[in-house]
């Protein structure tokens, strides 16, 4: 797991120190988790909640996906630009760089349009609209059911040009014929 480092039993770790440990290390060149058969999409999973990353990583790997992961926005942007995964799963509120900033930077890149799923505990309609306006494709509220994330990625993979329609209950997907 990126961001984990060997430390003595009596050494304290603050959230800020943990975030800095994540970014001081170069991003992995290989995914942190791969399926036994090596099939599936490449996915960047960026969230400062290590337990959530573990749960989602394991579920995505069972589905045959290769998963890169990190715990802050700076590392997410670095890995995204270096590895160019097919999908990004980004927490809105991460240390060092917010998920929305990562989305904006990725969307400025020519010739690469990954599917982007934003995850957040923020539930206001304006939060959803801000994420979609920045360039996210789907907004999921925490707590996230792992199968809901798998379904969101599958939807993005079905049609590379979905039409986003937002109502008060959240994003609804439609494909124009």
Backbone torsions as a table, in degrees:
resi	resn	phi	psi	omega
1	UNK	NA	125.8	176.9
2	UNK	-63.3	143.9	177.9
3	UNK	94.5	-17.2	175.7
4	UNK	-88.8	134.5	176.8
5	UNK	-136.5	158.4	178.1
6	UNK	-67.8	133.1	176.7
7	UNK	-146.7	153.2	-178.3
8	UNK	-70.5	160.6	-176.1
9	UNK	-65.4	-28.0	-178.2
10	UNK	-99.0	8.6	179.3
11	UNK	-86.1	127.8	178.8
12	UNK	-82.9	146.5	176.4
13	UNK	-129.6	120.4	175.7
14	UNK	-90.3	161.9	176.1
15	UNK	-57.9	-37.1	179.5
16	UNK	-66.2	-40.8	178.9
17	UNK	-65.8	-39.2	177.9
18	UNK	-63.7	-40.9	178.3
19	UNK	-64.2	-42.0	179.8
20	UNK	-66.0	-37.9	178.0
21	UNK	-61.3	-35.0	178.8
22	UNK	-64.6	-41.6	-174.1
23	UNK	-87.1	-15.7	179.4
24	UNK	-74.7	-20.7	-179.4
25	UNK	-93.7	142.8	177.7
26	UNK	-66.1	145.3	178.6
27	UNK	-63.0	148.2	179.8
28	UNK	-65.4	140.6	176.2
29	UNK	-81.5	-24.7	179.6
30	UNK	-110.6	151.1	177.8
31	UNK	-60.7	151.9	179.0
32	UNK	-76.4	-21.7	-179.7
33	UNK	-142.2	133.8	174.7
34	UNK	-132.2	154.9	177.1
35	UNK	-78.0	159.0	-179.4
36	UNK	-58.6	-34.4	-177.9
37	UNK	-94.0	-5.0	175.1
38	UNK	71.8	14.5	179.5
39	UNK	-95.7	169.7	177.1
40	UNK	110.9	-178.3	-177.5
41	UNK	-88.3	161.1	171.5
42	UNK	-94.2	132.6	-173.6
43	UNK	-133.8	132.8	170.1
44	UNK	-97.2	124.3	179.9
45	UNK	-113.1	110.3	-177.1
46	UNK	-122.8	112.3	179.1
47	UNK	-156.2	141.2	-179.5
48	UNK	-80.0	-4.8	177.0
49	UNK	-90.7	104.0	-176.0
50	UNK	-62.9	-38.8	-179.6
51	UNK	-64.7	-44.2	177.9
52	UNK	-61.7	-42.7	177.9
53	UNK	-59.5	-43.2	179.9
54	UNK	-60.2	-48.2	-178.5
55	UNK	-62.8	-47.8	-178.1
56	UNK	-68.5	-39.6	179.0
57	UNK	-59.7	-46.7	-178.9
58	UNK	-62.2	-41.5	179.6
59	UNK	-66.5	-42.1	178.9
60	UNK	-66.1	-39.9	179.2
61	UNK	-64.3	-39.3	176.3
62	UNK	-61.1	-28.1	178.5
63	UNK	-83.1	2.2	176.7
64	UNK	92.8	10.9	-177.6
65	UNK	-91.8	150.3	172.0
66	UNK	-93.0	129.5	-172.5
67	UNK	-120.3	122.7	167.7
68	UNK	-98.0	143.6	-179.7
69	UNK	-142.7	157.2	176.8
70	UNK	-160.1	170.6	-174.6
71	UNK	-114.7	8.3	178.7
72	UNK	-150.4	164.1	-175.7
73	UNK	-69.0	-34.0	179.1
74	UNK	-63.2	-48.7	178.2
75	UNK	-64.3	-36.3	179.1
76	UNK	-61.0	-45.7	179.8
77	UNK	-65.1	-41.4	179.7
78	UNK	-62.6	-47.6	179.6
79	UNK	-66.2	-42.8	-179.4
80	UNK	-58.4	-46.6	-177.7
81	UNK	-69.9	-32.4	-179.0
82	UNK	-79.1	-43.9	-173.1
83	UNK	-95.9	-25.2	-178.4
84	UNK	49.4	60.8	179.8
85	UNK	-66.7	162.8	-179.8
86	UNK	-73.9	-28.6	-178.5
87	UNK	-137.9	146.3	174.3
88	UNK	-121.6	133.8	173.4
89	UNK	-117.5	110.9	-171.1
90	UNK	-124.2	132.3	171.1
91	UNK	-73.9	143.0	178.8
92	UNK	-69.2	-45.7	-174.8
93	UNK	-104.7	92.5	176.6
94	UNK	-121.0	156.1	175.9
95	UNK	-69.3	157.7	174.2
96	UNK	72.7	-38.2	174.0
97	UNK	-157.0	133.6	-179.9
98	UNK	-73.0	153.0	179.1
99	UNK	-57.6	-36.0	180.0
100	UNK	-64.1	-35.0	177.5
101	UNK	-67.5	-38.1	176.9
102	UNK	-62.3	-45.0	179.1
103	UNK	-58.4	-47.7	-179.0
104	UNK	-60.2	-43.0	179.5
105	UNK	-64.6	-43.8	-179.7
106	UNK	-63.6	-41.0	-178.4
107	UNK	-69.0	-17.6	176.0
108	UNK	-77.9	-14.2	-178.3
109	UNK	-74.7	131.5	177.1
110	UNK	-82.0	144.7	173.8
111	UNK	75.6	11.7	179.7
112	UNK	-146.5	119.8	-179.6
113	UNK	-134.8	81.7	178.8
114	UNK	-72.9	155.7	171.1
115	UNK	-73.1	135.8	-176.8
116	UNK	-124.0	124.5	176.4
117	UNK	-111.6	120.6	175.5
118	UNK	-95.5	139.7	176.2
119	UNK	-124.6	141.4	-177.9
120	UNK	-164.4	154.5	171.8
121	UNK	-83.1	-9.1	178.7
122	UNK	-74.5	130.5	-171.6
123	UNK	-118.4	1.6	-178.7
124	UNK	-72.1	150.9	177.8
125	UNK	-59.5	-38.5	179.9
126	UNK	-63.1	-32.8	176.8
127	UNK	-64.9	-43.0	177.4
128	UNK	-62.0	-47.1	-178.3
129	UNK	-63.8	-39.7	177.4
130	UNK	-61.7	-41.4	179.3
131	UNK	-65.6	-45.3	179.6
132	UNK	-66.7	-38.3	178.0
133	UNK	-63.9	-35.6	178.9
134	UNK	-69.9	-22.3	178.6
135	UNK	126.6	3.2	176.9
136	UNK	-68.8	152.4	179.2
137	UNK	-96.2	-36.6	-176.9
138	UNK	-138.5	144.4	177.7
139	UNK	-122.4	118.2	178.1
140	UNK	-113.5	137.2	178.6
141	UNK	-88.4	141.6	173.5
142	UNK	-80.8	148.0	1.5
143	UNK	-73.5	144.8	-175.2
144	UNK	-102.0	128.9	170.7
145	UNK	-78.2	126.6	-178.5
146	UNK	-51.4	-37.8	179.6
147	UNK	-67.6	-28.4	176.4
148	UNK	-66.4	-38.1	176.9
149	UNK	-67.1	-42.8	177.9
150	UNK	-59.8	-42.4	178.2
151	UNK	-63.8	-41.4	179.3
152	UNK	-62.3	-43.6	179.4
153	UNK	-66.4	-39.3	177.9
154	UNK	-62.5	-41.6	177.9
155	UNK	-61.4	-44.0	178.8
156	UNK	-64.1	-35.4	-179.6
157	UNK	-73.3	-23.1	-179.8
158	UNK	-70.1	-38.0	-176.4
159	UNK	-139.7	117.6	-176.2
160	UNK	-75.2	-8.5	179.1
161	UNK	-130.6	62.3	179.1
162	UNK	-69.4	153.3	175.5
163	UNK	-98.1	125.0	-179.1
164	UNK	-89.2	128.6	174.8
165	UNK	-125.8	126.2	-177.4
166	UNK	-113.9	130.4	172.6
167	UNK	-122.6	-174.9	-176.8
168	UNK	-66.3	-20.6	179.7
169	UNK	-88.8	-10.6	179.8
170	UNK	129.9	-177.0	-177.8
171	UNK	-68.5	137.8	175.2
172	UNK	-122.2	138.4	-174.8
173	UNK	-103.8	141.0	176.0
174	UNK	-142.4	144.4	177.1
175	UNK	-112.3	125.6	178.9
176	UNK	-78.9	135.7	-179.8
177	UNK	-85.8	NA	NA
